């Protein structure tokens, strides 16, 4: 019986250690990946317009399973040199922005339903930049910018424009490419 008890304890210890290593590997993989989403969109840091990642129809893309009815564009941002303004004119096609951290995960999302007079404009900034912008603004003429605080200095924005019918796919792609991503100077 003693030999069986030792075997059982050794087996249970091995299972616990294996489970711990497995969980640690899963949790660490996003931080250790070399070809994560940010690495793939990092080339858009210097672009003034969003770059198409997946055109409607889902061809010529690195996305694993693209939606054939959605145009997907992206622009990366680096807030070390100042805030980033993302702007789009809305139209008849549904449009959305999702803001992602470099390390992964969405920290803000908005749809065209939040547009004012057909324009959707968001300014991503760090907490320090937000404090500086508030200090520099005129009390009598406050800024109307929608400002969001990014949890990390680098990240990216995914722009999605849905095309409800195949005939609207070119229009959805044009709307996604027309999204402006411009860096602003620190106030």
N, C-alpha and C positions, 0 to 999 in steps of 0.2 A: 504494500500500500504506500510505503514511503516513496518509492521510485515513481509511482503514478502521480503522487502529489507534487513532486518536484517537476515532473514533466508538464503537469497542468499549469503550475505557476510560471514556468519558463515559456510555455505557449501563450499564456495570457499577456505576459510582459512583451513578447515579440509582437503580438497583435496591437497592443497599445502603442508601442514604438512605431510600428509601420503606419498606423492611423495618424499619428502625430506628424511623421515625415510627409505623408500624403497630403494632409491639410496644409502644412507649411509650403509645400511645392505649389499647390493650387493658389494660395494667397500671394506667393511671391512672383508667380509667372507674369502678371502685368508689369511689374517693376523691372523684370529681367528681360523682357521681350525686346528684340532689336528692331523688328518691323511692326511696331504698334501703329495705331491710327495717326498719332501725332507725327511720327517719322514719315509716314506716307504723304501727309499734307503740309509738311514743313516747307516745301518748295513754294508755297503760296504766301509766305511771309512778306515778300516784297511786291506782291500783286495788289493793284488798287480795286480789282473786281474779283468776285468769287469765281473759282475755277470749277468746271464741271468734273465731277467724280463719276457720275453715272447718268447718262442721258436716258430719257424715257425709252423704253424698249429693252433696257438692261444690257446693252452690248458694250464691249471695250471698257471694262471696269475691273478694279481689284476687289470690289465688294463681293462677298461670298454668295449672296442670294438677293440681287437687286430687284426692287419692285418695278415692273415694266411700265407702270402708270405714273411714276414719280421721277422728276428730274432732281438730282442731288448735286449740290455744289458745296464748296467749302472755302474758307479762308482761315489761315492760322494767324494768331496774334502773339505779340511779345510786348508786354506792358512795361518793360524796363525803360523804354524811351518815351513813354507817354501813353495816354488812353487810346483806345481803338473805337472808331465810330463805324457801325454797321447800319446801312440804310437801304431801304427798298421801296419802290412804288408798288402799291398793291393794285390788283385788278380783279378780274372775274375768277381766276384760278386760286385755289387754297394755297397759302404760303406759310411756312413756319421756320423759325430759327431755333436751334438748340445749341447752347454754349457748353463746351466740354473742357475739363481740366486736362493738362498734358498727361498726367498720371492716370487718366481714365475717369469716367463718370460725368454725368450731366450736372451742372450747377444752376442752370437757368434755361427756361424755354418759353417761347411766346409764339402766338399765331397772328395772322393778319387781322383777326378780330380786334386786336389792340391798336390798330392803325388809326391815326388821326388825319382826317382829310386826305385819305389815300396814301399816306406815308407812314412807314414803320421805321423808326430810328432808335437804336440802342447804343449807349456808350459804355463799353467795358473798361473798368479801371481798378487799380489797387485801392486799398483803404486809405493809404497816404495820399494818393492822387485825388480821391474824393474829398478828403479834408482840405487839401489845397484849393480845389475847385470851389468848395463852399466858402472858404475864406476870401477868395478873390472875386466872388460874384457880388453884384450890386444888389443891395436890399430892396431898392425900388423896382428893379427889373430882374427878378430871379430867372434862372435858367429853366427852360421847359424840357431839357434833355431827360430821357429815361436813363438813369445811371444804374449800373449793376456793379457790384464788387466781386471781382474774380478771386477765388481762393488761392490761385497760383499765378505767377507772372506770365506763364506761357499756356496756351491752349488753342482751341480752334472752334469755329462756328460751322455747323452743318445747316445748310439751307435746303429745304425741301419744297418743291412746287408740284402739286398733283395735277395730272391731266386726266379728267374723267372719261375722255374718249380718245382713241388713237389719233384723230384728226387734230387734237389740241396739243400733241406732244411737242411739236416745234415751238409753239407759244410758251409752253412750260419751260423748255430749255432756255429760251431767250430771257424769260423772267428770272430764272436762276442765275444766268450769267450777268444780268444787269445789277445784281446786288453789289453795292459799293462797300468796300472794306478799307478805310483810310486811317492811318495813324495820325494822331493829333500831338501837338507839342505840349509838354507839361506846362500848366499855367504858371 
